[in-house]
Amino acid sequence: MRDWQRTFKWLDRSGLTLYLLQRLKSINATQLLPPPVLTRFEQNLADNRRRVDYLASEFRSLNERFDHAGLKYAAIKGFSLVPAYCPNAVLRAPSDLDYLVEHKSLPVAQRVLEEAGYCLQRFSDIEFKYGRPSSKIPTVSDDPFSRETEPSVDLHLTFWNWKLNRVPLNEPEFRLDQTIEHDWQGLPFPVLNDDDAFVLQILHIFQHTLEGWVKLSSLLEMGYFLKARRSHTHFWNRVNVRVGEVPYLAEFAAVVMGLAKRAFAAPMPLVAAKWTQCVRPSARLWLQNYGRRWAIEEHPYDSSSLLSATKLSVFLHQQFVPDPTVRKQITQQRLLPWKRPAALSTDNAAATSLTARQLQSWSVLQRLISDLGSSSRYVLELARWIRLHRLAGAHKSHQPASASTCDLSHQELLPTHRQ
């Protein structure tokens, strides 16, 4: 069971635990699991049903409050992904409720959340994260399926974190006056239209890729969507126009879809070949040589591997930072991230505070070991990367692909008679 204990952590962090159980049930193969493992998975499923019911109740309440306040918003991620990206909400273990709001409407949304008992935990110029006040001491890794693990509520103004990743992108506009009504189990709520929702998923997954880790379940869900929409030619023609309007976006889409293909054999629509032509040679090289290995890596701060592959994504990140000076800064920041982890909340009891300090110290030590190990792996891999780079003749890897290659905005790439 020692190996299973390690596997449990990997499955939970990657979001695949309940997807694995569902797949084994669908092919009548649960007998392949040791009885204690099957019992654990079944308990996870039962717990997550209660958690999803609780989240749905909270989601409904917040939506009603937003509607009553006259707020323009769109629910994103979470329940909005069912059933297009996920067949059943119970298979997902969401940690938060996410909303897109306009900047001018932010004060209204914040007031609604505060009246509902939430308080601001942290914020940036693109996102405000709210949570309920709690005296519970956070653990290193909360149970993602537990009803007791309180969700956060995230208000998004935009999505592309340029200040963090330094990749210049004119983020596509997600217009709240073009939302559509979505229904999940009798609960109606506004969501982005299908085209916008797909572009948002691409940005979300690619940004996490640059940051060093993405949930495998996100790639699985992308693959599920691609399989269902593979021959929907009108959809792909519209999306092709959309990504053609924003430099880099076709490349981001090709990388994300390429990761889904390598991790889960996701089928590719015909338009993917056109987008792949836009990808700069070094990014294609990274996808071919590191994509699958990197995607299945353990969470960086849970990894039992001394030389984690997490920071191999730095090779990819470098290809999208055009300024050499900034590129060097980004590499140094990724390899030597001296940012201290967020402080753990406590109540006023001395014993509780002592326990929290111990947890904080352990968290810092974990991150230090992980960062040193993954940075060492990067250094050890650097010679191979340079050799691959030279063999592929990708000496212009930091230059954007030519406009003639990536000008997709007015091309109808697929015959619309195919449905």
C-alpha positions in Angstrom: 0.0 0.0 0.0 3.0 2.3 0.3 3.0 2.8 -3.5 -0.8 3.5 -3.4 -0.3 6.1 -0.7 1.9 8.0 -3.1 -0.5 7.4 -6.0 -3.4 8.7 -3.9 -1.7 12.1 -3.5 -0.8 12.3 -7.2 -4.4 11.4 -8.3 -6.0 13.8 -5.9 -3.7 16.7 -6.9 -4.0 16.0 -10.6 -7.8 15.8 -10.3 -8.0 12.3 -11.7 -9.2 10.2 -8.7 -12.9 10.2 -9.6 -12.3 10.1 -13.3 -10.3 6.9 -12.8 -13.0 5.4 -10.7 -15.7 6.3 -13.3 -13.6 4.8 -16.1 -13.0 1.5 -14.3 -16.7 1.3 -13.5 -17.6 2.0 -17.2 -15.6 -1.0 -18.3 -16.5 -3.2 -15.3 -12.9 -3.3 -14.1 -13.1 -2.1 -10.5 -12.0 -5.6 -9.4 -8.5 -4.7 -10.6 -8.2 -2.4 -7.6 -7.1 -3.7 -4.2 -10.2 -3.6 -1.9 -8.8 -0.9 0.4 -8.1 1.3 -2.7 -11.6 0.8 -4.1 -13.1 1.6 -0.7 -11.0 4.8 -0.5 -12.2 5.8 -4.0 -15.8 5.1 -3.3 -15.6 7.2 -0.1 -14.0 10.0 -2.1 -16.9 9.9 -4.5 -19.5 9.9 -1.7 -17.7 12.8 0.0 -17.5 14.7 -3.2 -21.2 14.3 -3.9 -21.9 16.1 -0.6 -19.3 18.7 -1.4 -20.8 19.4 -4.9 -24.3 19.7 -3.3 -22.9 22.2 -0.9 -21.1 24.2 -3.6 -24.2 24.1 -5.8 -26.3 25.6 -3.0 -23.7 28.3 -2.4 -23.4 28.9 -6.1 -27.2 29.3 -6.4 -27.3 31.7 -3.5 -24.5 33.9 -4.9 -26.0 34.0 -8.3 -29.4 35.1 -6.9 -27.6 37.8 -4.9 -25.7 39.0 -8.0 -29.0 39.0 -10.1 -30.8 40.9 -7.4 -28.0 43.5 -7.4 -28.3 43.9 -11.1 -24.8 42.7 -11.7 -23.5 41.7 -15.1 -21.4 38.6 -14.7 -20.6 35.2 -16.2 -19.9 32.1 -14.2 -16.7 30.5 -15.5 -14.9 27.2 -14.9 -16.6 24.9 -12.4 -20.2 24.2 -13.2 -20.0 26.1 -16.5 -17.8 23.3 -17.8 -20.5 20.7 -17.4 -21.4 18.9 -19.8 -19.2 20.4 -22.6 -15.9 19.6 -20.9 -17.0 17.2 -18.1 -19.9 14.8 -18.3 -20.7 14.9 -14.6 -19.9 17.7 -12.0 -19.4 15.0 -9.3 -16.2 13.9 -11.1 -14.6 17.2 -10.5 -13.3 18.5 -7.1 -13.5 22.2 -7.5 -11.8 24.4 -5.0 -13.5 27.7 -5.8 -16.4 29.5 -7.5 -15.2 31.8 -10.3 -16.9 34.8 -11.9 -16.0 37.2 -14.6 -17.2 40.8 -13.8 -16.6 44.2 -15.4 -14.2 46.5 -13.7 -16.9 49.1 -13.2 -19.1 46.5 -11.5 -16.4 45.3 -9.1 -17.6 47.4 -6.1 -21.1 45.9 -6.4 -19.8 42.3 -6.6 -17.5 42.9 -3.6 -20.4 44.3 -1.6 -22.6 41.3 -2.4 -19.8 38.9 -1.3 -19.2 40.8 1.9 -23.0 40.8 2.7 -22.9 37.0 2.1 -20.2 36.6 4.8 -17.1 36.5 2.7 -14.0 38.6 3.2 -11.2 39.6 0.9 -8.2 37.3 1.3 -5.9 38.5 -1.5 -6.1 40.5 -4.7 -4.2 41.6 -7.7 -5.0 43.9 -10.6 -6.8 41.1 -12.4 -8.4 39.0 -9.6 -10.0 39.3 -6.2 -10.1 36.2 -4.0 -12.7 35.9 -1.2 -13.2 33.3 1.5 -15.2 32.8 4.7 -13.5 33.7 8.0 -12.4 30.5 9.7 -10.5 29.5 12.8 -9.6 26.2 11.2 -5.8 25.6 10.9 -5.0 24.9 7.3 -3.2 21.7 6.7 -0.4 21.2 4.1 -2.9 19.6 1.8 -6.7 19.8 2.5 -8.9 17.0 1.4 -10.2 18.1 -2.0 -13.4 16.0 -1.6 -14.4 17.1 1.9 -17.5 19.2 2.6 -15.4 20.9 5.3 -12.9 22.3 2.8 -14.4 25.7 2.3 -14.3 27.1 -1.3 -13.1 30.5 -2.2 -15.0 32.9 -4.5 -12.8 34.5 -7.2 -13.8 37.7 -9.1 -11.9 38.0 -12.3 -11.5 41.2 -14.2 -9.1 39.8 -16.8 -7.1 36.5 -17.0 -3.7 37.1 -18.6 -1.2 37.8 -15.8 1.4 39.8 -17.8 3.1 41.1 -14.7 3.9 37.6 -13.7 4.7 35.8 -16.9 5.9 38.9 -18.9 4.5 37.4 -22.2 3.0 40.3 -24.2 -0.6 39.4 -25.1 -3.4 41.6 -26.1 -6.0 39.6 -24.2 -9.1 38.8 -26.2 -12.2 40.5 -25.0 -14.8 38.4 -23.2 -17.9 40.5 -23.5 -20.5 40.2 -20.8 -23.2 41.5 -23.1 -22.8 38.3 -25.2 -23.3 35.7 -22.5 -25.7 32.9 -22.9 -27.9 31.1 -20.3 -26.6 27.8 -19.2 -28.6 25.3 -17.2 -27.2 22.7 -14.8 -29.7 20.5 -13.0 -32.4 23.1 -13.2 -30.0 25.9 -12.1 -29.8 28.6 -14.8 -26.9 31.0 -14.8 -25.0 33.2 -17.4 -21.9 31.8 -19.0 -19.6 32.9 -21.8 -20.6 31.7 -25.3 -18.9 28.5 -26.6 -16.2 30.4 -28.6 -15.2 32.6 -25.6 -15.3 29.7 -23.2 -12.9 27.7 -25.3 -10.5 30.6 -25.7 -10.7 31.2 -21.9 -9.8 27.5 -21.3 -6.8 27.8 -23.6 -5.5 30.9 -21.7 -6.2 29.3 -18.4 -4.3 26.1 -19.1 -1.4 27.8 -21.0 -0.9 30.3 -18.2 -0.6 27.5 -15.7 1.8 25.7 -18.1 4.1 28.7 -18.0 3.8 28.8 -14.2 5.1 25.3 -14.0 2.1 23.0 -13.3 -1.3 22.3 -14.6 -3.9 19.8 -13.4 -4.0 16.8 -15.6 -7.8 16.8 -15.3 -7.8 20.1 -17.2 -6.0 18.4 -20.1 -8.4 15.4 -19.8 -11.4 17.8 -19.9 -9.9 19.6 -22.9 -9.6 16.2 -24.6 -13.2 15.4 -23.8 -14.3 18.6 -25.4 -12.1 18.1 -28.5 -13.5 14.6 -29.0 -17.1 15.9 -28.8 -16.5 18.9 -31.0 -13.9 17.4 -33.4 -16.2 17.6 -36.5 -18.2 20.7 -35.6 -16.8 22.7 -38.5 -18.8 25.9 -37.9 -17.5 26.1 -34.4 -13.8 25.6 -35.4 -14.1 28.1 -38.2 -15.4 30.7 -35.8 -12.7 30.0 -33.2 -10.1 30.1 -36.0 -11.1 33.7 -36.7 -11.1 34.5 -33.0 -7.5 33.2 -32.4 -6.3 34.8 -35.6 -7.2 38.2 -34.2 -4.7 37.9 -31.3 -0.9 37.3 -31.9 0.4 34.2 -29.9 -3.1 32.8 -29.3 -2.9 30.2 -32.1 0.4 29.1 -30.6 -1.1 28.8 -27.1 -3.9 26.8 -28.5 -1.6 24.4 -30.4 0.5 23.8 -27.3 -2.5 23.2 -25.0 -4.1 20.8 -27.5 -0.7 19.2 -28.0 -0.4 18.5 -24.3 -3.9 17.0 -24.2 -3.0 14.8 -27.2 0.2 13.6 -25.6 -1.3 13.0 -22.2 -4.7 11.5 -23.2 -4.5 10.8 -26.9 -7.0 13.6 -27.5 -8.2 13.8 -31.1 -7.2 16.9 -33.0 -9.6 18.9 -35.2 -8.3 19.8 -38.6 -7.7 23.4 -37.6 -5.1 22.3 -35.1 -2.7 21.5 -38.0 -3.0 25.2 -39.1 -2.4 26.4 -35.6 0.6 24.1 -35.2 2.2 25.8 -38.2 2.2 29.0 -36.2 4.2 27.5 -33.3 7.8 28.7 -33.2 10.3 25.8 -33.7 11.6 25.7 -30.1 8.1 25.5 -28.7 7.4 22.6 -30.9 10.7 21.1 -29.8 9.7 21.4 -26.2 6.3 19.9 -26.8 7.7 16.9 -28.6 10.5 16.2 -26.1 9.2 17.3 -22.8 5.4 17.8 -23.1 4.2 14.4 -21.8 6.9 14.0 -19.2 6.2 17.5 -17.8 2.4 17.1 -17.9 2.3 14.0 -15.7 4.7 15.4 -13.2 3.6 15.5 -9.5 2.5 18.8 -8.0 5.8 20.7 -7.4 5.4 20.9 -3.6 4.2 17.4 -3.2 6.8 15.8 -5.4 8.7 12.9 -3.9 11.2 13.2 -6.7 14.4 15.0 -5.8 14.8 16.2 -9.4 11.3 17.2 -10.3 10.6 18.0 -14.0 8.4 20.9 -13.0 10.7 23.7 -14.1 11.4 22.2 -17.5 8.5 24.4 -18.6 11.0 27.3 -18.2 12.4 26.2 -21.6 8.9 26.8 -23.1 8.3 30.0 -21.2 11.6 31.5 -22.6 10.3 31.2 -26.2 7.5 33.7 -25.6 9.4 36.4 -23.9 10.9 38.6 -26.7 13.1 40.9 -24.6 16.4 39.1 -23.8 16.8 41.0 -20.5 13.3 40.2 -19.3 13.8 36.6 -20.5 16.9 36.3 -18.2 15.0 37.9 -15.3 12.1 35.4 -15.8 14.5 32.5 -15.8 16.2 33.6 -12.7 12.9 34.2 -10.9 11.6 30.8 -11.9 14.8 29.0 -10.8 15.3 30.9 -7.6 11.8 32.0 -6.3 12.6 33.5 -3.0 9.0 34.5 -2.4 7.9 33.3 1.1 4.7 31.2 1.1 1.6 32.9 2.4 1.2 32.9 6.2 -1.2 30.4 7.7 -4.2 31.7 9.5 -4.7 30.9 13.2 -6.9 31.8 16.1 -5.4 33.5 19.2 -4.6 30.4 21.2 -0.9 30.0 21.9 -0.9 26.3 21.1 -2.7 26.9 17.9 -0.3 29.6 16.9 2.7 27.3 17.7 1.2 24.5 15.5 0.6 27.0 12.7 4.2 28.2 12.9 5.4 24.6 12.7 3.2 24.0 9.7 4.5 27.2 8.2 8.1 26.2 8.7 7.5 22.8 7.2 5.8 24.4 4.2 8.8 26.7 3.7 11.2 23.7 3.9 9.1 21.7 1.5 9.2 24.5 -1.1 12.9 25.1 -0.6 13.7 21.4 -1.2 11.4 21.3 -4.2 12.7 24.5 -5.7 16.3 23.4 -5.3 15.6 19.9 -6.8 13.6 21.1 -9.8 16.1 23.9 -10.5 18.9 21.4 -10.4 16.9 19.2 -12.9 16.7 22.3 -15.2 20.4 22.8 -15.1 21.1 19.2 -15.7 18.7 19.2 -18.7 20.1 22.4 -20.2 22.9 20.8 -22.2 20.4 18.3 -23.8 18.0 21.2 -24.6 20.8 23.1 -26.3 21.8 20.0 -28.2 18.2 19.4 -29.3 17.8 23.0 -30.2 20.9 22.9 -32.5 19.9 19.6 -34.1 16.5 21.0 -35.0 18.1 24.1 -36.4 15.8 26.3 -34.3 18.2 29.2 -34.1 15.4 31.7 -34.4 13.4 30.3 -31.6 12.8 33.7 -29.9 11.4 35.3 -33.0 7.6 35.3 -33.5 6.4 33.2 -36.4 5.9 35.2 -39.6 2.7 37.0 -40.2 2.0 35.1 -43.4 2.2 31.8 -41.4 -0.1 32.9 -38.6 -2.5 35.2 -40.3 -5.6 33.0 -39.7 -8.2 35.7 -39.1 -9.9 35.5 -42.4 -9.3 31.9 -43.4 -12.1 29.4 -43.5 -10.0 26.4 -42.8 -12.7 23.7 -42.7 -15.6 23.0 -45.2 -18.8 24.1 -43.5 -20.8 21.3 -45.0 -19.3 18.8 -42.7 -21.3 18.4 -39.5 
